[in-house]
Amino acid sequence: MGDIDPNVIKKTQDLLGKLIKKPTLTDKLLSRPPFRFIHDICSSLTRSTGIMKGLFTANESNSECIKDKDAKRAYLKKVIDFVTVANNC
């Protein structure tokens, strides 16, 4: 995977930064986001805007319950499917 365009990272920081305060949207984390970072962003967006409310089970809403690859994959698939539908893709 190639380097991420710094302009894309900056735009992401500007847009998401208006909606969430934590986690901190660092260049490093946005360039190659670990699962927990993505989970924290989704959780923060749900708390601040209500978006994706009801999408995840109680266990999926707790990052400590998502440990194995299959569970992480299932969570990310829900996020991707949600974004796809929300953007009429």
PDB file of N, CA, C and O in Angstrom:
ATOM      1  N   MET A   1       0.853  -1.177   0.000  1.00  0.00           N
ATOM      2  CA  MET A   1       0.000   0.000   0.000  1.00  0.00           C
ATOM      3  C   MET A   1       0.894   1.234   0.000  1.00  0.00           C
ATOM      4  O   MET A   1       1.870   1.292   0.748  1.00  0.00           O
ATOM      5  N   GLY A   2       0.574   2.206  -0.821  1.00  0.00           N
ATOM      6  CA  GLY A   2       1.375   3.411  -0.927  1.00  0.00           C
ATOM      7  C   GLY A   2       1.099   4.398   0.188  1.00  0.00           C
ATOM      8  O   GLY A   2       0.233   4.192   1.038  1.00  0.00           O
ATOM      9  N   ASP A   3       1.859   5.469   0.155  1.00  0.00           N
ATOM     10  CA  ASP A   3       1.669   6.517   1.154  1.00  0.00           C
ATOM     11  C   ASP A   3       0.346   7.230   0.918  1.00  0.00           C
ATOM     12  O   ASP A   3      -0.120   7.360  -0.214  1.00  0.00           O
ATOM     13  N   ILE A   4      -0.241   7.686   2.008  1.00  0.00           N
ATOM     14  CA  ILE A   4      -1.497   8.425   1.939  1.00  0.00           C
ATOM     15  C   ILE A   4      -1.180   9.889   1.645  1.00  0.00           C
ATOM     16  O   ILE A   4      -0.263  10.462   2.234  1.00  0.00           O
ATOM     17  N   ASP A   5      -1.928  10.481   0.747  1.00  0.00           N
ATOM     18  CA  ASP A   5      -1.776  11.893   0.407  1.00  0.00           C
ATOM     19  C   ASP A   5      -2.003  12.735   1.668  1.00  0.00           C
ATOM     20  O   ASP A   5      -3.056  12.617   2.295  1.00  0.00           O
ATOM     21  N   PRO A   6      -1.046  13.575   2.048  1.00  0.00           N
ATOM     22  CA  PRO A   6      -1.199  14.414   3.241  1.00  0.00           C
ATOM     23  C   PRO A   6      -2.451  15.298   3.194  1.00  0.00           C
ATOM     24  O   PRO A   6      -3.006  15.645   4.237  1.00  0.00           O
ATOM     25  N   ASN A   7      -2.891  15.659   1.991  1.00  0.00           N
ATOM     26  CA  ASN A   7      -4.108  16.472   1.866  1.00  0.00           C
ATOM     27  C   ASN A   7      -5.347  15.694   2.299  1.00  0.00           C
ATOM     28  O   ASN A   7      -6.281  16.261   2.865  1.00  0.00           O
ATOM     29  N   VAL A   8      -5.347  14.391   2.026  1.00  0.00           N
ATOM     30  CA  VAL A   8      -6.465  13.534   2.440  1.00  0.00           C
ATOM     31  C   VAL A   8      -6.493  13.438   3.966  1.00  0.00           C
ATOM     32  O   VAL A   8      -7.556  13.525   4.579  1.00  0.00           O
ATOM     33  N   ILE A   9      -5.333  13.261   4.565  1.00  0.00           N
ATOM     34  CA  ILE A   9      -5.255  13.192   6.030  1.00  0.00           C
ATOM     35  C   ILE A   9      -5.725  14.500   6.640  1.00  0.00           C
ATOM     36  O   ILE A   9      -6.497  14.490   7.600  1.00  0.00           O
ATOM     37  N   LYS A  10      -5.278  15.618   6.107  1.00  0.00           N
ATOM     38  CA  LYS A  10      -5.667  16.935   6.630  1.00  0.00           C
ATOM     39  C   LYS A  10      -7.178  17.141   6.511  1.00  0.00           C
ATOM     40  O   LYS A  10      -7.815  17.633   7.443  1.00  0.00           O
ATOM     41  N   LYS A  11      -7.744  16.768   5.372  1.00  0.00           N
ATOM     42  CA  LYS A  11      -9.187  16.923   5.171  1.00  0.00           C
ATOM     43  C   LYS A  11      -9.962  16.049   6.157  1.00  0.00           C
ATOM     44  O   LYS A  11     -10.969  16.478   6.720  1.00  0.00           O
ATOM     45  N   THR A  12      -9.484  14.825   6.359  1.00  0.00           N
ATOM     46  CA  THR A  12     -10.117  13.928   7.324  1.00  0.00           C
ATOM     47  C   THR A  12     -10.057  14.528   8.724  1.00  0.00           C
ATOM     48  O   THR A  12     -11.051  14.510   9.449  1.00  0.00           O
ATOM     49  N   GLN A  13      -8.906  15.057   9.106  1.00  0.00           N
ATOM     50  CA  GLN A  13      -8.760  15.691  10.420  1.00  0.00           C
ATOM     51  C   GLN A  13      -9.708  16.876  10.557  1.00  0.00           C
ATOM     52  O   GLN A  13     -10.341  17.048  11.599  1.00  0.00           O
ATOM     53  N   ASP A  14      -9.807  17.684   9.523  1.00  0.00           N
ATOM     54  CA  ASP A  14     -10.681  18.863   9.565  1.00  0.00           C
ATOM     55  C   ASP A  14     -12.151  18.467   9.689  1.00  0.00           C
ATOM     56  O   ASP A  14     -12.885  19.038  10.495  1.00  0.00           O
ATOM     57  N   LEU A  15     -12.579  17.492   8.890  1.00  0.00           N
ATOM     58  CA  LEU A  15     -13.992  17.092   8.891  1.00  0.00           C
ATOM     59  C   LEU A  15     -14.375  16.324  10.151  1.00  0.00           C
ATOM     60  O   LEU A  15     -15.353  16.671  10.814  1.00  0.00           O
ATOM     61  N   LEU A  16     -13.619  15.289  10.486  1.00  0.00           N
ATOM     62  CA  LEU A  16     -13.944  14.492  11.672  1.00  0.00           C
ATOM     63  C   LEU A  16     -13.683  15.261  12.963  1.00  0.00           C
ATOM     64  O   LEU A  16     -14.379  15.073  13.961  1.00  0.00           O
ATOM     65  N   GLY A  17     -12.680  16.123  12.933  1.00  0.00           N
ATOM     66  CA  GLY A  17     -12.340  16.902  14.126  1.00  0.00           C
ATOM     67  C   GLY A  17     -13.467  17.813  14.585  1.00  0.00           C
ATOM     68  O   GLY A  17     -13.516  18.196  15.754  1.00  0.00           O
ATOM     69  N   LYS A  18     -14.364  18.160  13.686  1.00  0.00           N
ATOM     70  CA  LYS A  18     -15.527  18.978  14.050  1.00  0.00           C
ATOM     71  C   LYS A  18     -16.568  18.156  14.796  1.00  0.00           C
ATOM     72  O   LYS A  18     -17.402  18.710  15.514  1.00  0.00           O
ATOM     73  N   LEU A  19     -16.524  16.844  14.631  1.00  0.00           N
ATOM     74  CA  LEU A  19     -17.543  15.963  15.206  1.00  0.00           C
ATOM     75  C   LEU A  19     -17.075  15.210  16.442  1.00  0.00           C
ATOM     76  O   LEU A  19     -17.881  14.899  17.320  1.00  0.00           O
ATOM     77  N   ILE A  20     -15.784  14.914  16.521  1.00  0.00           N
ATOM     78  CA  ILE A  20     -15.273  14.139  17.654  1.00  0.00           C
ATOM     79  C   ILE A  20     -14.011  14.776  18.223  1.00  0.00           C
ATOM     80  O   ILE A  20     -13.247  15.427  17.510  1.00  0.00           O
ATOM     81  N   LYS A  21     -13.813  14.575  19.508  1.00  0.00           N
ATOM     82  CA  LYS A  21     -12.598  15.073  20.169  1.00  0.00           C
ATOM     83  C   LYS A  21     -11.621  13.936  20.447  1.00  0.00           C
ATOM     84  O   LYS A  21     -10.406  14.134  20.428  1.00  0.00           O
ATOM     85  N   LYS A  22     -12.158  12.748  20.706  1.00  0.00           N
ATOM     86  CA  LYS A  22     -11.324  11.577  20.950  1.00  0.00           C
ATOM     87  C   LYS A  22     -11.820  10.453  20.075  1.00  0.00           C
ATOM     88  O   LYS A  22     -13.032  10.309  19.914  1.00  0.00           O
ATOM     89  N   PRO A  23     -10.968   9.668  19.516  1.00  0.00           N
ATOM     90  CA  PRO A  23      -9.523   9.669  19.666  1.00  0.00           C
ATOM     91  C   PRO A  23      -8.885  10.821  18.886  1.00  0.00           C
ATOM     92  O   PRO A  23      -9.494  11.394  17.982  1.00  0.00           O
ATOM     93  N   THR A  24      -7.671  11.138  19.251  1.00  0.00           N
ATOM     94  CA  THR A  24      -6.926  12.178  18.550  1.00  0.00           C
ATOM     95  C   THR A  24      -6.599  11.687  17.142  1.00  0.00           C
ATOM     96  O   THR A  24      -6.100  10.577  16.958  1.00  0.00           O
ATOM     97  N   LEU A  25      -6.882  12.517  16.172  1.00  0.00           N
ATOM     98  CA  LEU A  25      -6.727  12.141  14.762  1.00  0.00           C
ATOM     99  C   LEU A  25      -5.323  12.489  14.267  1.00  0.00           C
ATOM    100  O   LEU A  25      -5.135  13.447  13.517  1.00  0.00           O
ATOM    101  N   THR A  26      -4.348  11.698  14.697  1.00  0.00           N
ATOM    102  CA  THR A  26      -2.961  11.959  14.316  1.00  0.00           C
ATOM    103  C   THR A  26      -2.687  11.466  12.896  1.00  0.00           C
ATOM    104  O   THR A  26      -3.361  10.568  12.393  1.00  0.00           O
ATOM    105  N   ASP A  27      -1.693  12.067  12.271  1.00  0.00           N
ATOM    106  CA  ASP A  27      -1.287  11.650  10.928  1.00  0.00           C
ATOM    107  C   ASP A  27      -0.938  10.164  10.908  1.00  0.00           C
ATOM    108  O   ASP A  27      -1.338   9.436   9.999  1.00  0.00           O
ATOM    109  N   LYS A  28      -0.189   9.722  11.917  1.00  0.00           N
ATOM    110  CA  LYS A  28       0.261   8.330  11.972  1.00  0.00           C
ATOM    111  C   LYS A  28      -0.921   7.365  12.038  1.00  0.00           C
ATOM    112  O   LYS A  28      -0.965   6.384  11.297  1.00  0.00           O
ATOM    113  N   LEU A  29      -1.873   7.642  12.921  1.00  0.00           N
ATOM    114  CA  LEU A  29      -3.018   6.743  13.066  1.00  0.00           C
ATOM    115  C   LEU A  29      -3.919   6.760  11.837  1.00  0.00           C
ATOM    116  O   LEU A  29      -4.469   5.726  11.459  1.00  0.00           O
ATOM    117  N   LEU A  30      -4.074   7.915  11.215  1.00  0.00           N
ATOM    118  CA  LEU A  30      -4.910   7.995  10.019  1.00  0.00           C
ATOM    119  C   LEU A  30      -4.239   7.355   8.805  1.00  0.00           C
ATOM    120  O   LEU A  30      -4.921   6.907   7.883  1.00  0.00           O
ATOM    121  N   SER A  31      -2.913   7.310   8.801  1.00  0.00           N
ATOM    122  CA  SER A  31      -2.187   6.713   7.678  1.00  0.00           C
ATOM    123  C   SER A  31      -2.328   5.198   7.641  1.00  0.00           C
ATOM    124  O   SER A  31      -2.387   4.596   6.569  1.00  0.00           O
ATOM    125  N   ARG A  32      -2.381   4.596   8.808  1.00  0.00           N
ATOM    126  CA  ARG A  32      -2.528   3.134   8.901  1.00  0.00           C
ATOM    127  C   ARG A  32      -3.297   2.832  10.186  1.00  0.00           C
ATOM    128  O   ARG A  32      -2.707   2.439  11.193  1.00  0.00           O
ATOM    129  N   PRO A  33      -4.608   3.016  10.144  1.00  0.00           N
ATOM    130  CA  PRO A  33      -5.399   2.921  11.376  1.00  0.00           C
ATOM    131  C   PRO A  33      -5.533   1.497  11.909  1.00  0.00           C
ATOM    132  O   PRO A  33      -5.952   0.592  11.188  1.00  0.00           O
ATOM    133  N   PRO A  34      -5.171   1.307  13.185  1.00  0.00           N
ATOM    134  CA  PRO A  34      -5.424   0.009  13.809  1.00  0.00           C
ATOM    135  C   PRO A  34      -6.924  -0.150  14.076  1.00  0.00           C
ATOM    136  O   PRO A  34      -7.667   0.832  14.098  1.00  0.00           O
ATOM    137  N   PHE A  35      -7.355  -1.390  14.277  1.00  0.00           N
ATOM    138  CA  PHE A  35      -8.776  -1.649  14.483  1.00  0.00           C
ATOM    139  C   PHE A  35      -9.346  -0.809  15.621  1.00  0.00           C
ATOM    140  O   PHE A  35     -10.407  -0.204  15.466  1.00  0.00           O
ATOM    141  N   ARG A  36      -8.669  -0.764  16.747  1.00  0.00           N
ATOM    142  CA  ARG A  36      -9.193  -0.053  17.920  1.00  0.00           C
ATOM    143  C   ARG A  36      -9.441   1.426  17.595  1.00  0.00           C
ATOM    144  O   ARG A  36     -10.418   2.005  18.068  1.00  0.00           O
ATOM    145  N   PHE A  37      -8.581   2.025  16.808  1.00  0.00           N
ATOM    146  CA  PHE A  37      -8.737   3.426  16.407  1.00  0.00           C
ATOM    147  C   PHE A  37     -10.019   3.602  15.589  1.00  0.00           C
ATOM    148  O   PHE A  37     -10.784   4.538  15.823  1.00  0.00           O
ATOM    149  N   ILE A  38     -10.249   2.708  14.639  1.00  0.00           N
ATOM    150  CA  ILE A  38     -11.470   2.768  13.826  1.00  0.00           C
ATOM    151  C   ILE A  38     -12.696   2.581  14.715  1.00  0.00           C
ATOM    152  O   ILE A  38     -13.688   3.296  14.572  1.00  0.00           O
ATOM    153  N   HIS A  39     -12.625   1.627  15.624  1.00  0.00           N
ATOM    154  CA  HIS A  39     -13.734   1.366  16.549  1.00  0.00           C
ATOM    155  C   HIS A  39     -14.010   2.607  17.396  1.00  0.00           C
ATOM    156  O   HIS A  39     -15.164   2.994  17.579  1.00  0.00           O
ATOM    157  N   ASP A  40     -12.956   3.224  17.907  1.00  0.00           N
ATOM    158  CA  ASP A  40     -13.126   4.425  18.734  1.00  0.00           C
ATOM    159  C   ASP A  40     -13.740   5.578  17.942  1.00  0.00           C
ATOM    160  O   ASP A  40     -14.568   6.317  18.474  1.00  0.00           O
ATOM    161  N   ILE A  41     -13.350   5.738  16.691  1.00  0.00           N
ATOM    162  CA  ILE A  41     -13.933   6.780  15.840  1.00  0.00           C
ATOM    163  C   ILE A  41     -15.421   6.511  15.627  1.00  0.00           C
ATOM    164  O   ILE A  41     -16.243   7.418  15.759  1.00  0.00           O
ATOM    165  N   CYS A  42     -15.767   5.274  15.298  1.00  0.00           N
ATOM    166  CA  CYS A  42     -17.184   4.927  15.087  1.00  0.00           C
ATOM    167  C   CYS A  42     -17.992   5.156  16.357  1.00  0.00           C
ATOM    168  O   CYS A  42     -19.100   5.690  16.299  1.00  0.00           O
ATOM    169  N   SER A  43     -17.451   4.758  17.495  1.00  0.00           N
ATOM    170  CA  SER A  43     -18.145   4.952  18.776  1.00  0.00           C
ATOM    171  C   SER A  43     -18.326   6.433  19.082  1.00  0.00           C
ATOM    172  O   SER A  43     -19.395   6.847  19.532  1.00  0.00           O
ATOM    173  N   SER A  44     -17.297   7.229  18.844  1.00  0.00           N
ATOM    174  CA  SER A  44     -17.384   8.675  19.082  1.00  0.00           C
ATOM    175  C   SER A  44     -18.400   9.334  18.160  1.00  0.00           C
ATOM    176  O   SER A  44     -19.162  10.201  18.589  1.00  0.00           O
ATOM    177  N   LEU A  45     -18.412   8.925  16.896  1.00  0.00           N
ATOM    178  CA  LEU A  45     -19.389   9.474  15.951  1.00  0.00           C
ATOM    179  C   LEU A  45     -20.812   9.127  16.369  1.00  0.00           C
ATOM    180  O   LEU A  45     -21.715   9.956  16.260  1.00  0.00           O
ATOM    181  N   THR A  46     -21.009   7.908  16.847  1.00  0.00           N
ATOM    182  CA  THR A  46     -22.341   7.499  17.299  1.00  0.00           C
ATOM    183  C   THR A  46     -22.771   8.332  18.498  1.00  0.00           C
ATOM    184  O   THR A  46     -23.913   8.790  18.563  1.00  0.00           O
ATOM    185  N   ARG A  47     -21.855   8.531  19.451  1.00  0.00           N
ATOM    186  CA  ARG A  47     -22.187   9.341  20.636  1.00  0.00           C
ATOM    187  C   ARG A  47     -22.468  10.796  20.272  1.00  0.00           C
ATOM    188  O   ARG A  47     -23.400  11.395  20.807  1.00  0.00           O
ATOM    189  N   SER A  48     -21.680  11.369  19.374  1.00  0.00           N
ATOM    190  CA  SER A  48     -21.814  12.802  19.090  1.00  0.00           C
ATOM    191  C   SER A  48     -22.915  13.135  18.086  1.00  0.00           C
ATOM    192  O   SER A  48     -23.485  14.226  18.131  1.00  0.00           O
ATOM    193  N   THR A  49     -23.218  12.201  17.181  1.00  0.00           N
ATOM    194  CA  THR A  49     -24.190  12.514  16.124  1.00  0.00           C
ATOM    195  C   THR A  49     -25.386  11.570  16.070  1.00  0.00           C
ATOM    196  O   THR A  49     -26.414  11.904  15.480  1.00  0.00           O
ATOM    197  N   GLY A  50     -25.259  10.397  16.678  1.00  0.00           N
ATOM    198  CA  GLY A  50     -26.326   9.400  16.594  1.00  0.00           C
ATOM    199  C   GLY A  50     -26.214   8.515  15.361  1.00  0.00           C
ATOM    200  O   GLY A  50     -26.962   7.546  15.223  1.00  0.00           O
ATOM    201  N   ILE A  51     -25.294   8.836  14.471  1.00  0.00           N
ATOM    202  CA  ILE A  51     -25.125   8.025  13.267  1.00  0.00           C
ATOM    203  C   ILE A  51     -24.652   6.623  13.663  1.00  0.00           C
ATOM    204  O   ILE A  51     -23.836   6.480  14.574  1.00  0.00           O
ATOM    205  N   MET A  52     -25.137   5.637  13.015  1.00  0.00           N
ATOM    206  CA  MET A  52     -24.852   4.220  13.254  1.00  0.00           C
ATOM    207  C   MET A  52     -25.464   3.707  14.558  1.00  0.00           C
ATOM    208  O   MET A  52     -25.158   2.595  14.988  1.00  0.00           O
ATOM    209  N   LYS A  53     -26.322   4.505  15.187  1.00  0.00           N
ATOM    210  CA  LYS A  53     -26.968   4.056  16.421  1.00  0.00           C
ATOM    211  C   LYS A  53     -27.825   2.830  16.112  1.00  0.00           C
ATOM    212  O   LYS A  53     -28.619   2.842  15.172  1.00  0.00           O
ATOM    213  N   GLY A  54     -27.661   1.782  16.900  1.00  0.00           N
ATOM    214  CA  GLY A  54     -28.407   0.552  16.708  1.00  0.00           C
ATOM    215  C   GLY A  54     -27.786  -0.406  15.705  1.00  0.00           C
ATOM    216  O   GLY A  54     -28.290  -1.513  15.510  1.00  0.00           O
ATOM    217  N   LEU A  55     -26.710   0.003  15.075  1.00  0.00           N
ATOM    218  CA  LEU A  55     -26.067  -0.847  14.064  1.00  0.00           C
ATOM    219  C   LEU A  55     -25.313  -2.016  14.697  1.00  0.00           C
ATOM    220  O   LEU A  55     -25.248  -3.103  14.124  1.00  0.00           O
ATOM    221  N   PHE A  56     -24.753  -1.786  15.864  1.00  0.00           N
ATOM    222  CA  PHE A  56     -23.900  -2.783  16.500  1.00  0.00           C
ATOM    223  C   PHE A  56     -24.562  -3.405  17.717  1.00  0.00           C
ATOM    224  O   PHE A  56     -25.349  -2.760  18.410  1.00  0.00           O
ATOM    225  N   THR A  57     -24.233  -4.668  17.968  1.00  0.00           N
ATOM    226  CA  THR A  57     -24.705  -5.345  19.172  1.00  0.00           C
ATOM    227  C   THR A  57     -23.968  -4.763  20.378  1.00  0.00           C
ATOM    228  O   THR A  57     -23.003  -4.016  20.222  1.00  0.00           O
ATOM    229  N   ALA A  58     -24.427  -5.108  21.574  1.00  0.00           N
ATOM    230  CA  ALA A  58     -23.762  -4.637  22.796  1.00  0.00           C
ATOM    231  C   ALA A  58     -22.304  -5.097  22.820  1.00  0.00           C
ATOM    232  O   ALA A  58     -21.417  -4.327  23.189  1.00  0.00           O
ATOM    233  N   ASN A  59     -22.056  -6.334  22.431  1.00  0.00           N
ATOM    234  CA  ASN A  59     -20.673  -6.828  22.399  1.00  0.00           C
ATOM    235  C   ASN A  59     -19.833  -6.091  21.364  1.00  0.00           C
ATOM    236  O   ASN A  59     -18.668  -5.783  21.618  1.00  0.00           O
ATOM    237  N   GLU A  60     -20.407  -5.807  20.208  1.00  0.00           N
ATOM    238  CA  GLU A  60     -19.662  -5.081  19.171  1.00  0.00           C
ATOM    239  C   GLU A  60     -19.384  -3.643  19.595  1.00  0.00           C
ATOM    240  O   GLU A  60     -18.400  -3.048  19.157  1.00  0.00           O
ATOM    241  N   SER A  61     -20.226  -3.091  20.428  1.00  0.00           N
ATOM    242  CA  SER A  61     -20.028  -1.719  20.896  1.00  0.00           C
ATOM    243  C   SER A  61     -18.899  -1.618  21.910  1.00  0.00           C
ATOM    244  O   SER A  61     -18.404  -0.525  22.185  1.00  0.00           O
ATOM    245  N   ASN A  62     -18.492  -2.743  22.464  1.00  0.00           N
ATOM    246  CA  ASN A  62     -17.396  -2.790  23.432  1.00  0.00           C
ATOM    247  C   ASN A  62     -16.164  -3.357  22.733  1.00  0.00           C
ATOM    248  O   ASN A  62     -16.125  -4.542  22.404  1.00  0.00           O
ATOM    249  N   SER A  63     -15.169  -2.523  22.509  1.00  0.00           N
ATOM    250  CA  SER A  63     -13.985  -2.967  21.763  1.00  0.00           C
ATOM    251  C   SER A  63     -13.244  -4.098  22.467  1.00  0.00           C
ATOM    252  O   SER A  63     -12.539  -4.871  21.819  1.00  0.00           O
ATOM    253  N   GLU A  64     -13.395  -4.204  23.780  1.00  0.00           N
ATOM    254  CA  GLU A  64     -12.738  -5.285  24.521  1.00  0.00           C
ATOM    255  C   GLU A  64     -13.308  -6.654  24.150  1.00  0.00           C
ATOM    256  O   GLU A  64     -12.652  -7.676  24.356  1.00  0.00           O
ATOM    257  N   CYS A  65     -14.512  -6.679  23.610  1.00  0.00           N
ATOM    258  CA  CYS A  65     -15.159  -7.944  23.233  1.00  0.00           C
ATOM    259  C   CYS A  65     -14.789  -8.389  21.822  1.00  0.00           C
ATOM    260  O   CYS A  65     -15.112  -9.506  21.420  1.00  0.00           O
ATOM    261  N   ILE A  66     -14.121  -7.533  21.078  1.00  0.00           N
ATOM    262  CA  ILE A  66     -13.776  -7.855  19.687  1.00  0.00           C
ATOM    263  C   ILE A  66     -12.280  -8.132  19.626  1.00  0.00           C
ATOM    264  O   ILE A  66     -11.469  -7.215  19.503  1.00  0.00           O
ATOM    265  N   LYS A  67     -11.933  -9.396  19.713  1.00  0.00           N
ATOM    266  CA  LYS A  67     -10.515  -9.758  19.781  1.00  0.00           C
ATOM    267  C   LYS A  67     -10.015 -10.520  18.550  1.00  0.00           C
ATOM    268  O   LYS A  67      -8.908 -10.271  18.073  1.00  0.00           O
ATOM    269  N   ASP A  68     -10.824 -11.440  18.039  1.00  0.00           N
ATOM    270  CA  ASP A  68     -10.324 -12.276  16.944  1.00  0.00           C
ATOM    271  C   ASP A  68     -10.588 -11.626  15.583  1.00  0.00           C
ATOM    272  O   ASP A  68     -11.394 -10.706  15.452  1.00  0.00           O
ATOM    273  N   LYS A  69      -9.878 -12.140  14.583  1.00  0.00           N
ATOM    274  CA  LYS A  69      -9.961 -11.559  13.235  1.00  0.00           C
ATOM    275  C   LYS A  69     -11.369 -11.590  12.665  1.00  0.00           C
ATOM    276  O   LYS A  69     -11.802 -10.631  12.025  1.00  0.00           O
ATOM    277  N   ASP A  70     -12.087 -12.684  12.890  1.00  0.00           N
ATOM    278  CA  ASP A  70     -13.437 -12.797  12.336  1.00  0.00           C
ATOM    279  C   ASP A  70     -14.369 -11.743  12.920  1.00  0.00           C
ATOM    280  O   ASP A  70     -15.179 -11.162  12.197  1.00  0.00           O
ATOM    281  N   ALA A  71     -14.260 -11.492  14.221  1.00  0.00           N
ATOM    282  CA  ALA A  71     -15.102 -10.480  14.865  1.00  0.00           C
ATOM    283  C   ALA A  71     -14.749  -9.083  14.350  1.00  0.00           C
ATOM    284  O   ALA A  71     -15.634  -8.261  14.111  1.00  0.00           O
ATOM    285  N   LYS A  72     -13.465  -8.824  14.184  1.00  0.00           N
ATOM    286  CA  LYS A  72     -13.029  -7.527  13.650  1.00  0.00           C
ATOM    287  C   LYS A  72     -13.515  -7.359  12.211  1.00  0.00           C
ATOM    288  O   LYS A  72     -13.986  -6.290  11.820  1.00  0.00           O
ATOM    289  N   ARG A  73     -13.394  -8.419  11.444  1.00  0.00           N
ATOM    290  CA  ARG A  73     -13.836  -8.386  10.046  1.00  0.00           C
ATOM    291  C   ARG A  73     -15.341  -8.117   9.958  1.00  0.00           C
ATOM    292  O   ARG A  73     -15.786  -7.331   9.122  1.00  0.00           O
ATOM    293  N   ALA A  74     -16.120  -8.771  10.822  1.00  0.00           N
ATOM    294  CA  ALA A  74     -17.578  -8.590  10.824  1.00  0.00           C
ATOM    295  C   ALA A  74     -17.943  -7.151  11.193  1.00  0.00           C
ATOM    296  O   ALA A  74     -18.848  -6.567  10.598  1.00  0.00           O
ATOM    297  N   TYR A  75     -17.245  -6.585  12.169  1.00  0.00           N
ATOM    298  CA  TYR A  75     -17.489  -5.202  12.578  1.00  0.00           C
ATOM    299  C   TYR A  75     -17.184  -4.252  11.414  1.00  0.00           C
ATOM    300  O   TYR A  75     -17.995  -3.389  11.077  1.00  0.00           O
ATOM    301  N   LEU A  76     -16.018  -4.421  10.814  1.00  0.00           N
ATOM    302  CA  LEU A  76     -15.621  -3.546   9.704  1.00  0.00           C
ATOM    303  C   LEU A  76     -16.559  -3.692   8.511  1.00  0.00           C
ATOM    304  O   LEU A  76     -16.831  -2.715   7.813  1.00  0.00           O
ATOM    305  N   LYS A  77     -17.052  -4.901   8.274  1.00  0.00           N
ATOM    306  CA  LYS A  77     -18.009  -5.104   7.178  1.00  0.00           C
ATOM    307  C   LYS A  77     -19.280  -4.310   7.435  1.00  0.00           C
ATOM    308  O   LYS A  77     -19.837  -3.720   6.509  1.00  0.00           O
ATOM    309  N   LYS A  78     -19.745  -4.288   8.674  1.00  0.00           N
ATOM    310  CA  LYS A  78     -20.933  -3.494   9.003  1.00  0.00           C
ATOM    311  C   LYS A  78     -20.683  -2.012   8.732  1.00  0.00           C
ATOM    312  O   LYS A  78     -21.545  -1.322   8.188  1.00  0.00           O
ATOM    313  N   VAL A  79     -19.502  -1.527   9.113  1.00  0.00           N
ATOM    314  CA  VAL A  79     -19.165  -0.119   8.888  1.00  0.00           C
ATOM    315  C   VAL A  79     -19.125   0.172   7.391  1.00  0.00           C
ATOM    316  O   VAL A  79     -19.702   1.157   6.930  1.00  0.00           O
ATOM    317  N   ILE A  80     -18.450  -0.678   6.640  1.00  0.00           N
ATOM    318  CA  ILE A  80     -18.339  -0.479   5.188  1.00  0.00           C
ATOM    319  C   ILE A  80     -19.710  -0.535   4.527  1.00  0.00           C
ATOM    320  O   ILE A  80     -20.021   0.300   3.678  1.00  0.00           O
ATOM    321  N   ASP A  81     -20.528  -1.505   4.905  1.00  0.00           N
ATOM    322  CA  ASP A  81     -21.876  -1.613   4.339  1.00  0.00           C
ATOM    323  C   ASP A  81     -22.707  -0.376   4.671  1.00  0.00           C
ATOM    324  O   ASP A  81     -23.441   0.126   3.820  1.00  0.00           O
ATOM    325  N   PHE A  82     -22.594   0.112   5.897  1.00  0.00           N
ATOM    326  CA  PHE A  82     -23.334   1.307   6.305  1.00  0.00           C
ATOM    327  C   PHE A  82     -22.917   2.517   5.467  1.00  0.00           C
ATOM    328  O   PHE A  82     -23.765   3.253   4.961  1.00  0.00           O
ATOM    329  N   VAL A  83     -21.618   2.713   5.326  1.00  0.00           N
ATOM    330  CA  VAL A  83     -21.109   3.855   4.554  1.00  0.00           C
ATOM    331  C   VAL A  83     -21.525   3.733   3.090  1.00  0.00           C
ATOM    332  O   VAL A  83     -21.879   4.730   2.460  1.00  0.00           O
ATOM    333  N   THR A  84     -21.483   2.530   2.553  1.00  0.00           N
ATOM    334  CA  THR A  84     -21.891   2.301   1.167  1.00  0.00           C
ATOM    335  C   THR A  84     -23.351   2.691   0.959  1.00  0.00           C
ATOM    336  O   THR A  84     -23.677   3.405   0.011  1.00  0.00           O
ATOM    337  N   VAL A  85     -24.224   2.226   1.838  1.00  0.00           N
ATOM    338  CA  VAL A  85     -25.651   2.550   1.728  1.00  0.00           C
ATOM    339  C   VAL A  85     -25.878   4.048   1.947  1.00  0.00           C
ATOM    340  O   VAL A  85     -26.655   4.672   1.225  1.00  0.00           O
ATOM    341  N   ALA A  86     -25.206   4.616   2.935  1.00  0.00           N
ATOM    342  CA  ALA A  86     -25.381   6.040   3.243  1.00  0.00           C
ATOM    343  C   ALA A  86     -24.953   6.933   2.078  1.00  0.00           C
ATOM    344  O   ALA A  86     -25.474   8.036   1.911  1.00  0.00           O
ATOM    345  N   ASN A  87     -24.009   6.454   1.281  1.00  0.00           N
ATOM    346  CA  ASN A  87     -23.521   7.229   0.137  1.00  0.00           C
ATOM    347  C   ASN A  87     -24.129   6.781  -1.180  1.00  0.00           C
ATOM    348  O   ASN A  87     -23.659   7.174  -2.248  1.00  0.00           O
ATOM    349  N   ASN A  88     -25.169   5.962  -1.115  1.00  0.00           N
ATOM    350  CA  ASN A  88     -25.859   5.465  -2.310  1.00  0.00           C
ATOM    351  C   ASN A  88     -24.919   4.824  -3.315  1.00  0.00           C
ATOM    352  O   ASN A  88     -25.069   5.013  -4.523  1.00  0.00           O
ATOM    353  N   CYS A  89     -23.960   4.076  -2.824  1.00  0.00           N
ATOM    354  CA  CYS A  89     -22.995   3.408  -3.723  1.00  0.00           C
ATOM    355  C   CYS A  89     -23.501   2.058  -4.158  1.00  0.00           C
ATOM    356  O   CYS A  89     -22.825   1.359  -4.912  1.00  0.00           O
TER     357      CYS A  89
END
